[in-house]
Structure formats: structure tokens, C-alpha cells
Amino acid sequence: LFFLFFFSIFIIKAVVSTQSTGDDVRVSPELAKIIGAEVLPRSEISLRLHQEVLSRQLHEGQDRMYIICDEDFKAVFGLERLRVSTLTNHCKKHIFKVEREEVPGSKTKKKSGYGKPVWLSPELSELLGYNHMSRSSVIKEMWKLIKSRGLQDPKNKKFMLVEDDMMPIFKAKRIQTFGMMKYLVNHMSVEEDEFVSSYVREYPKYDPDAVTNGTTQGS
């Protein structure tokens, strides 16, 4: 019975820990530049940081216990050299709770920054076929393109191969799929004026319901 009691306590703690790390959090602009997202589950932060360490080849020596920080990592951690196992602890001050205030008189919640619609640049509008959509919808549509065109690198599916019509956005022939947001954010704006003067908006706004139901937008 004594063993069962402590085993139960262990299971409860594990479940609570898993739920808390799965909650969405907001990260600072400095950290978002590294991991490619402004709002994401807390549990993904460590994963994306380690992926960036690998892709940027920041490990020091063969034991790989330390990293040498590049300029982006220095902006977050404030150190030249850092122990790999302490990455997540060192970036706590760059992680914030997502505010989910209730809309007065309604049970619906306000959209977080990741769910709010933004205006897209001419280049991104031409690629996706829409001029106004949420950041999460941009990622969703990008993954549709990647899969429909078969752009995942067959040698390493963590990377995608960039086609000619994507070059104005990504400016590289091969990028890490988890890091695509750091390129895409330069083609999004909350203010319409940033992009509207540069071209005529011939593309429709994104309508998730229309896409889900298979209807044609802008008709």
C-alpha cells in the first residue's frame, strides 16, 4: 500500500507536468527569431532550441555538452558559452503566459496574437493565394504546399526544398521546416498600410470555413 500511494503521487505529478508544458505560451521577439514562432506550446521550445543548435552547428568539441552562442543566441542568453542542459532554464525570462480574456457577454475567447489575422506581402499573397489570414493559417497553408509539391528533403525530412516562386520569401534553396516562421514574419503585418501601397490587392481574404467546406473563395 505504501508503494501504491507514492506511485499514485508520481503519476499525478507527471500528468500535471505534461499538461502545463503543453499550454501555449508567448515568447520574446529575440527568442521567436531563433525558434520561428511567437506563440507555441511550452514543450516545443526546448525541442526547437536543440534543433537550432544542431542546424547552426553550435556545439563545442566532441562531447557536445556546451554550445558557443552566435549573435541570435547571445541576444537571448547573454552568454558566449552555455551548457546545453541549461538552455530551457536560461530562457525563462523570454517566456510569457498567453492572456485568454473572455469577451464580455460571450463564451468565445479573444484570439491570441498567433490566431489574429494579418496582412500578407505581395510575395506571400502570390504564393498562398490570400492576402489576409492568421499566422497559424499561414503555417497550415504552407504545409499544404510542401506536401502537395513534395518539397520535404528526402535525405532529411526536417528540411524543405525551396522552389523558385518561394525564393523571394525564404532566400535560400533549402530551409528547416520548423524554422520557416522566422522568414514568414517579414511578410506579415498587422497594419494594412505596410503592404497595400505596393500592389493592388487582387487576392481574397482567407476564410477557414470556405476552405474546410470546399467552396471557392472570392466568388
N, C-alpha and C positions, 0 to 999 in steps of 0.2 A: 504493500500500500504506500509505503514511504517513497519507493521508486516511482510509482504511478503518479503520485502527487507532483513531484518535481518534473517528471516527463511532461505532464499536462501544462505546467507553468512554462516550460521551454517551448512547447507548441504554440501556446497563446502569444508569447513574445515574438516568435518567428512570424506568425500571421500578421500581427500589428506592424512589425517592421516592414514586411513586404508591402502592406497597404500604404504605409507612409512614404516609402520610396517610390511608389507608383503614382503618387499625386503629381499633377502638373505644377511646375514652378517657373518663375521668370528669372532670367539671368541678365547680368550686366552686358552692355554693348561690347566690352572688352572680351568677356567670355564667349558671347554669341559669335564673335568674329572667328574664334577657334573652332567651336563645335557646330556652327552653321544653323543655329536656331535660337530664337528669343524665348520661346515657351516650349517646354517639353517635360516628360516625366523625369523626376529626380533620378531614378535608376539609370536613365540613359546618359547622364552627364559623365559618369566615370567611364562608361564604355566608349563614348565619343572622344574623351580626352586621351585614352590609351590608343585609340585608332589614329588620332592625330600625331601622337608621339611616334608611332610606327611609321606613318606615311612621311613625316618630316625628318625621320632618322635622327631623333634627338638623344637616343641612348648613349651613355658614356661607357666606353670599354665593353668588354665581352660579358661581364657579369650582369649588365643591364639593370643594375639596382638604382642608378641615378640617371638623370637627364640633364643636358645642357640646354637652358632655355633660349629660344630665339626671341625676337622682339615682341611677337604676339604673346608668348608665354610670360615674358618679363612684365608686360603690362598688367597681367592678371596676378601673378605670384610675387612679383617684386624681388625675384632672386635670380642669380646667374646659374645656380646649380640646385637641383631639387631631387629628393629621394622619391622614386616612383610610387611607393606605397602610401605617400602622404599627399598625393595630388588632390584628392577629393577634399581632404581636411583643409588644405591651404586655400581652396577657392570658395569656402563657405560664405565669406562676406560678399561674394558676387552672385549669390543665390537668394531669391526673394519669393515670398508667398504670392500666389496669384489671387488677386481680390475678386471674389464672386458675389457681389452685392445683388440683392433681389431688386427687380424693377418694381416700383410702387404699384400696387393694385394688380399685380400679375405674378404667376408662379414661374414664369420664364426668367432665366438668369441673363445678366448682361454678358455679352460676348467678350472674351479676353482679347488682348492685342493680337493673338495668333488667329482668332476667329473673325476679327473685324475686316471688312473689305478694304482693299487698297487699289489705287490706280496703277496700271502697268505701263511700262515704257513701250515705245513703238516696236522695239525688237522682241520683247517678250509677248506683246499682244499679237504680233505676226506669227510667232511660234505656237502659241496656245489657242489663238482664235477668239480671245476675250480681252476686254480692256479694263475690267473691274471685278475683282474677286478677292477672297480671303487668302492669307498666306498658306493656310492649310490646304485650300483648294488648289493653289498653285503647285504645291508639292504633289498632291493627288494627280493632277493632270500631267505633271512631268513624269511621274511613274508610269502613267498610261502610255505616254510617248516612248519611254525607254523600253517598255515591254513590247509594244506593238511594232517598234522598229528593230527590236533585238539588239539593243545598244550595250547591254551588260558585257563587259570584257570576259570572253570565255576562259582566259587564263586566271582571272581573279574577279569574281562577280561583285566584289566591293567597289569596283570601279566601273565607270561607263565611258564609252567611246563617243566623242563629240562630233556630230556631223556639221557640214558647212553652215546650215541655217542656224546652228546653235553657237557658232564661234563668236558672234558679236556679244553674246551674253557671258560665255564661260572663258573665252580667250585661251583655250588650251585644248589639245586633241584628246586628252584623257583626264578625267577628274574622279575623285572619290564621291560616290553617290551620297553618303551621309553628310558630305561637306558642301553639297550643291547650294544650300541656302545662303552661304556667305557670298556667292556670286549673284544669286537671285535678288537679294535685298537691295542691290544697287539699281534694280529695275522696278522697284516698288515705291510708291509714295502715297501717304495719306492725303496730301494736297493735290488736287487735280491740276493746278496751275503749273506744277513742275514739268509735266509732260505734254499737256494739252496744246500748248503753243507750237510744239514742234511737228505736229502732224494732225490730220483730220481723223477723228475717231470713227472709223468705219466698222469697228468690231463691237459686238453686243456685250452687255454686262453678263457675267456668269450667273446662271440660275441652276442651283443644285437639283431642284425638283424637276426641272425640264430635262436635265441630263439623266437623272435617275429613271424618269418615265419614258425616255427615248424620243422625246419630241424635239423638234428643231427650234433653236433659239433665234430670235430676231426676225421670225416670220410673222 
